Each structure stands twice: as C-alpha cells, then as structure tokens.
Amino acid sequence: MKNIIAYSAEKLYRDFEKADEFFLSSGMKDMELYEKQIAEATRKAAAEHMAALYTDMNRMLCEDISRAEKYTIQRHDERQLLTTVGPVRFTHTLFRSRKDGTCHYLLDEWMELDAHERLSSRAEAEVLAEAVKTSYASASRVLGEDSVISKTAVMDKVHGIQTQLPFPKPEKKKCVEYLYIEADEDHIHKQDKTGTEKKSSMIGKLLYLYESQEKKAGRKELKNVFYLGDLCSGGEANRHLFERMQEYIDTNYESRYLKAVYISGDGGAWIKAGAEYIEKGVPVLDKFHMMKYINKAANQMLDEAGEAKGRLWKALYKGKKKKFVKTIKAIRKCAPNEKAVNDCEEYLLNNWDSAVRRMRDKNVYGCSAEGHVSHMYSDRMSSRPMGWSEAGADAMCQLRCYVKDYGEEKILELVKYRRNHKQEEATGTEGISVRPNRGYMRELLLHRHDNDRVYIEKMQATIPSIDIRKKLAIREQLGGI
C-alpha cells in the first residue's frame, strides 16, 4: 500500500461521519453510544493503520535487492499481534537463507519480535500494570473485548519479568549525613501444585529507604523513598536484598558524607543481619513492638500497671539494663501470666542496644514499616483469600516495589529489557542489509506523499456537502426544542 496515512485518514473520517449521522438522526439523545462509536472507530483505524504499515514493511523486504542475494522467499503468512489499540493482523514472509538453509521471518527479526510473542511491548506493559493493581483475571481483559488473553498468559508474563535492572545513575550524587531503612515482612498464602491454597505460607520481605521525615498537612511524609522487595527464604536471599539496597545507596549518595544508615524493624534476625551488609548500618528497634511487649508485661500488675510501664521505659531511656531486669523480676513475682513477662524480657534484652538507641538517639525517626508492608504487599497478596506460587509471589513483590519507585509507565522498560535479553542468539537480519537503504526509503516516502495528496484532495472535496447535511440535521433538532 503506497498511501497508508491517507487511506487510514479517509477510512477514519468515513466512520466518524457514520457515527455523526446516527447521533444526529437519533435526536442527539444517546451521547454514550456516540462516544463509544467514536472511540471504537479511532481504535480500529489505528490497528488497521499499523497492520498496513507492517505489511508494507514486509513488502519492502521482499523487494529489497540486497536481501535477495542472501535469502529466498518461501511463503507469505498472516500474523496477529495484540496491541493497546486491538488486534493487528499483518503479512510476514518466511525466507530461507542461501548460506545455511535456515528459515527466518525477517520482518519479525527486523522489529525484534519473538516468533511466539502474541503481545506488543506496550500491550504487555498494560497487562502487567493491571496485574500489579488488581488480579490476573482483570489483567486478562484490560486490552479490550477483542484482545482477551488467558489468566495463565498473564501469569506467565508476571513470572517472566525481570525487575533487577541496573539502577539509573544520577547526574550528581546527593550529600546527606543520615539515611533510614525500614524493614518488615508479610506472610503470603502458598499454593500447592494442584492450584489449591495450602495452609503454609511464604514470607515477602520489604525494605524501603528514605532521607528524612517531614510533616505535611498534619501527616508524616517520607522524603525520597525507594522500595525494594523480594520473596526471601534463607540467609543468601536476605543478603542479596540488602546488597541491592547498598548498591542503590552507592549509586545515589556520596558515602564520605554519610555518618549512619539506621535500619529499623521488629528485631527479626534477618533485619539485624542487614547491618552487616549495609555500610555504616546501625540497627534500631521499632517502638511499636517495644510498646507491645512492655504493655503486655506491665498489665500483669493491674492497678500498678502504669507505674510498672514507667519504670521499664525509664530503664530503657537511661540504658540501665540491671534496673530493667530488676523491674521485670518484680513484675514476674506478681504476674498471673508469666509468659508475657518472660517474652518481654527476652525480646528487649536480645535487642537491648537497638532499643536504647531508639530511645536516646535524636537522629532516629519513628518506624512505620507495618503500614508500608500492608500497602505494598497485603493489599494485593495476603488480604484476600488467594494462594500464590513462589515464582508469582516473588515477581509480584518485586513488581509492586518497582511500580512504586518508578511509576506504571516504566513497566515498559522492564518488558523491553526482558525481550532484548531473550534475543541472545544472532538473528537472520544481523550482519546483512535487510533494511532498505536511505535512498530507497526517501523515494518510497516521496511516492507515498504524491498518492496521499490525491486522497486528501478527494476528501476535501466531499467535506463541504457533508457539513451542510450536518448543519441541516442540527437545525431540524433545534426546531423541535
């Protein structure tokens, strides 16, 4: 087709004209249907235009002289690609190499399309964006009624995505004295091989780093937050997660200005171990968990609970471990539930330095990790009655963090990164002149421009009469008001 743009424009204009006439003839009452018809016409025209261009590119490959020297034509096939504007159906030709007899769809290789790929890069990005927010079922329908895919196809896209891209390098590294990492985890229901939910669970771990806390409109806001998440099972996976965070710090901050990186959490072993992998890392105990254990222990004193709490907090604030132990022993003597007292003693003594640091270090902020893990993970993965495979949960943890850090529009970069790395072997278009040269392209575009002008002049000649008919229809409707 030598006049793709003009043909597409004329066809779109005719569809618009048909929608206009129907709307006006129906008394201009069904605006919703009119809007739907215009949207569908636009979408259809875009898909047909893309199909025509791809088919024309294929024809150019077939006619290219340099291609004919190395490849012979075997057959012409149809291919369908689901895109954000609907299914795009185009012709692609199978070529055989004169050198080694291998067969190639040169158009697909030119456009870097995998032989079995059903979705365009942008369509895949939209599917992933919806899967991150809602469910596989919703994501399977996000491309439209004419482009529905299976939930399994959505799952495969989620499982296959690669989120650990190199961190983008800033123009200039930041100079700050303190950074803050908060850590927490979420328990995600595990699915067995038959697809049914099991009682066992997996642990999705979350780290997020920020520079400071600011109050805006009465609410606490974290400055320049960055999230990392993973389905970590074992020390090696935990180490990798913290090392990724260290890599982010090295990429974005000048280490010589940095005095400390505070790592806050509930005192779990994996969180405390993070201080070993983060340069200048300092563990800090979350005050929420401190309060929970102290309240349970002190409440054993009934009427004297308030005084008992005060003594425990005072011992922590002053860093007096012996006084803390003495107070605990006094509470235990009167406690109807010794377990609550023993749990408090064990928890705080095992995290003594971190707890005292939380009370005394003026540079430490309060930790809000539980709220963040609920928003980042629970909303999508554990608050609903659903089970996950390990691969799916791991990918979803990483995807939700990636979207939070970079935005939905950057999912396209993940898709392109995965597809580029998938094409590791040399393609049939590599090292040969399958792309038409500039002179050929220029000649083709000039010829197309001449043909487009004929279409445009023809369209312009019909517009006045169409506009007159519309005006008469509108006046007729106005006369009835």
N, C-alpha and C positions, 0 to 999 in steps of 0.2 A: 504494500500500500504506500503510494507516494505522497499522500496528503492526510496523514493521520490526524493532525491537530484540527484542520478544517472539517474533516469528516466527523470527528468527535464533537466539535462545537455545533455543527449543524444538527446532529442527532440529539444532543442535549437540548438545543433550542426547540426542536420539534416536540420533545417530551414535556418541556416546560409549557409550551403553547397548549398542548393537550390538557395538562393539569389546570392551566388558567381557564380554558374554555369550560371545563367541567365545573370548576368552582363558581364561575360567573353564572352558568346556566342553572345551577342548583340554588341560586338566590344568595350566594356568599354566606351560607349558614354553617357549613362544615369546615371550619378552619383547620381542625385537627387532621382531617383526611387530606386536605390540600397540602399542609405542611409535610405529611408523610409521603405524598406523591412526589413532591419536590426533592425531598431527601433521597428517596429511592432512585429517582431519575439521575441525580448527581452521582450517587454511589455506583449505579450501573454504568454510567458514562465513563467514570474513572476506571472501572475494571476493564471495560471494553477498550479504552484507550491504551492501557498498559498491555493488554493482550496483543493489540495491533502492533505496538512498538516492539515487543519481544519477538513476534512473528517476523517483523520486518528485519530485525537484527539477525534472525536465523537465515533469512533470505540473503542478507549481505554476506554471511559466512559461506553460504552455498556458492555465491557468485565470485567470491574473492579468489584471484588467480594464485596468490601465494599459498593459500590453503589447499588448492587443487594439486599442487606439486607434492604434498605430503599426505593428503587424505583423500579417500574416495567416498562418495555418498552411498550409503546402504539403504536407508529408508527414512521416510518422514513420519513422525509420531506426534500424538497430541499429549500435552501435559497440563495438569491443573495445579495451580498454586493458590492456597488460601491466603488472602491478604486482608488488611484492615478495611478495604472497600469491597470485599466479596471475593468469590472465586474468579481467578484469572486463568482462562484457557488459551493456550498458545501452541504453535507448532515448533517442535525442535527436531533436528535431523541427527540421525546416527551416522557417524563417519568411521571408516576403518583406516588405520594407519598403514601406509605403504611400507613402512620400515619394519614393524614387528607384528602387524596383523591385529593389534589390539583395537577395540571399539570404544568410541567416545561420543558423548553428546557435547559437542564443542560449545554450544550456546550455554549450557548449564555450567560448564567449566569457566567460560568467559565471565558469567555472572556469579561465579563461586557458589553455585547451588549444589548441594549434595544430591546424589541420584535418588535417594529415598525420602528427601525432605518434602513435607506437604505444606509447610507454613513459610511465609516470608519472614524475614528477621523481625520486622515491626509487628507482624501478627503474633509471633511467638512472644515478643515482649509484652504485648497486651494480655495474652493468656496468662503469663507469669504474674503480671501485676495484679490481675483479678484473683489468681490462686493465693497470692500472699495475703490479700484482704479478706476473702470470703471462703470459698470452698472449691474443690475440683469440679463439682457439678456446675457451679455458676461460671467458672472459668471456661468450661467446655462450650458454653453458649455465648460467650462475650463477643465473638466475631460476627454474630448475626444468625438469623434463621437459616440462611443459605450456606453457612460455613460452620455448622456444629461439628465438633470433634468428640471423641470418647473421653471419659474420665481417665481411662488408662493412658491415653495420649497425653493428657495434661500431667499426669503423674510422671510419665517418662521425661517430659520437659523439665519438671521440677528436679527430678533425680539427676538429670544430666547437666544441670547448670554449674558453672564454675564461678564462685564468688571471690576467690582469693587472688584478685588481680594485684599487680604492683600498685602501691599507694601513689597517687599523683603528687609530684614534687611541687611545693610552693615556690613562688619567686624569691621569697625571703623567709627564713625560719624565724619563729617567734621567740622572744626572750621573756620567760616567766620564771619566778622563783619556786612556785609550787604547782603541782598538778595533783588531780584527785581521781582515783579509780575506785569505783564501787562495784561489788560483785554479788551475784545471787544466782539461784538455780530454780528451775521449775520441773516438776515431775510430770512426764508425758506418758499417757497410756500406751502400752505396747500392743501391737497386733501380731497374731501368730501367722504362720504360713498359709493358713486357710482363709485369712482375711478377717477372722473374728477377733474381737477385742479380748485381751488377756488381762489378768489382774496385775501382772508385773508391769513395771514402768521403767522409763529411761529418764535420764537427767539432762535437761537442756541448760547449759551454763551461759551466763551473760556477764560481760564486762562492759562498762562504759566509763569513758574518761572525760573530764571537763577541767576548765581553768579556774572557775570561781562560781560562787552563787550570788545572784542579785535578786532583790525584791522588786517586783513589778505588779502594780495593781493589787497589792496585798498577797501576792503569791510568790513562792520561791522559784527562781528560774536559773537553770544551769547554763553557763556561758561556754559556747563552742564545744558541744557534746559530740563524742564519737563512740559508736557502739561496735562491739564485736561479740559474736555468739557462735556456739558450736555444741554438738552433742558429744560431750567429752566423757569417755569411760576409761579411766586409768591415768596414771601419772604422766605418761608420754603425751597424751592428748591435752592434758591441762598445761603442761609445759609449752606445747605448741601454741595454745591460745594466748598465754601471757607473752610469749616471744613475738607473736604477731602484734600485740599491743606495744611492745618495746620497739618494734620496727616502725610502727606509726609515730611513736614519740621521737625516735631518731630522725625520721623524715621531716617532721614539722616543728621541732623545738631545738634550740641551742642548749646542749647538755651542760655547757660550762656555767650557764646562769642558773641552772636548776639546783635547788637545795634539797628538795624531797618530793617524792611521789607517794602520797598517802593512799593506802589500799584498805578500803572499808568493807566490812561484811560481818557475817554472823559468827565468825571464828572457826569456820569449817577448815579442815586440813588443807583442802585444795586452794583456799583463799590465802591462808597463811603462807603456803608454799610460793605464792605469787611474788612475795618479796624477794625470793631468791632469783627470780627471772627478770624482775624489773629493776633497772639501775636506780639506785637511791630509793628503793621501795621501802616503805615503813608501814607495817600492819596497824590497823585501827579497828577497835571493836564497835559494832553498831549499837548505839544507845538503846534502840528499841528492844533488842534481845537482852541487854543488860537489865533493863527495867522489867521485862517479863519474868526473868529468873528471880530478881530481888523481890518483886511484888508477891510471887508465889511463896517464897520462903518467909518473908516478913508477915504475911497474912496469917501465918500459923499462930501469931501472938495475939490475935483477935483485937481486944481493946488497945493493946500496946503496939499494934502494927505500925502506926505512924512513926513512933519513936524508933522502932527497930529499923525501918527503912532509912530514917535519917542517919542512924549510926553506920549502916552499911555504905551509904552514899558518901558520908564524910570520910570513912576509911579509904574508899577508892580515890576520892578527890585528893587526899593528902598522901596517897601512895603507901599507906601503912598496912602491910599485909598481916602482921601479927594481930593488930587490932581488929582487922576484918575477920580473921579466923576465930578470935575470942568471941566476937559478937555472934558469929554463926553457931559456935558451941552453945552459947547461952540460949539461942533460939531453939536449937535442937532439943534441949532438955525439956522444953515446954510444948514442943510441936506434936500435934496428933498425927501429922503426916511427915515423917522424917525424910521421905524420898524427895519431897520438894526442897527441903533444906540441903540435902546431900547434892542434889542436882545443881543448885545454885552455887554451892561451894566448889564443886568440881569444875563447873563451867567458867567461873570467874578466876579461879586460881590457874587453870590451864591457859587462860588468856589475860593474865594479870597485866603485863606490860602494855598490851593493846588497850585494855580497859582504862588503865591510868592515863594513857596518852589521850584517849578520847575525852577524859575529864579535864586534863590540865593544859594540853597544847592549844594555844589560842588560834593557831592556823588551821585547825581541824573544823570541818563543817559537819552538820548532821547528815546521816545517810538515809537515802530514800530508795534503796535498791528494791525492796519488795514491791513498791508501787510501779517501778520501771519494769520489773520482770513480769508483772501482771499485764501491763500494757503491751509489752513486746512479745511475750510468749503465750500467756494464759488465754488472752482474748481469742487467739486463733487455734491453739493446740491442746489446751487442757481444760478449758472451762465448758466444753461441750462433750457430749457422750460419743467420743470417737477414738479409734485406735490408729496408731501410726507405725509404719515400718521404720527401721533405724535410718535407712537412706533418706526417706521422706522427711523425718523429723530433723535430721542433721541439715538437710538442704533448706528446710523452712526456717530453722533458727538463723542460718546464715543470710538467707534472702531477706527476712524481716529486718535484720540489722543493716543490711546493705541499702535497702529502700529508705530506712530512717536516716542513714548517713548522707545519701546522695540524691534521693528522690526517685519517683517511679520512672521518670524519663530516662534515667541512667541504666535501667534494666536492659535497654537496647545494647548498651556497651558490653554487658555480660554475654548476650546472645551472640554478638559479632565476635567476641573473644573466643567463645567456645567453638564457633563454626570455623574460624581461621585456624585454630589449633587442631581441628579434626582433619583438615586437609594437609596432612603431613607428607603424603606421597605426591610426587610430581604429577601434574595433570596434563591432559592432552594439549592444552593451549600454552603450556610453559615452554619457552625456548623457540617458539615458532611464531610466524606473523599471521595469527588468525584474526587480529583486529584490522579492519580496513585502514589504509594509510590516510593521512590528513587530506591529501588532495581528493581522494575518492569521497571522503566524508563531506568535504566542502561542496563538491559537485552535486552530491546527493541532496544536501540541505538547500542549495540554490534551486534545484529542480522541484523540490518539495514546496519551496516558497512560492514559485510560479503557480503551481497547482492549487495551493492554498488560496491564492488571490482570486482565482476563478470561483472557488466555493464561496468565499467571503462576499464577492460582488453579487453572486446569485442570492445569497441570504439577505443582503442589504436591500435588494430589490423587492423582496417579499415582506419585509418588516412593516412598511407604511400601511399596507392593506390590512395586515393583522392587527396593528394598533388601532385602526379605525373600527374594526369589528369589536375590539375590547371596549373602546370608549362607548360605542352604542349600547353594548350589553350593560355597562355600568350605569349609563343614563336611564336605561329601562328599569333597572333595580331601584335607582333613586326616585324615579317617578312614583313608585309604589309606597314610598315612606310617608 
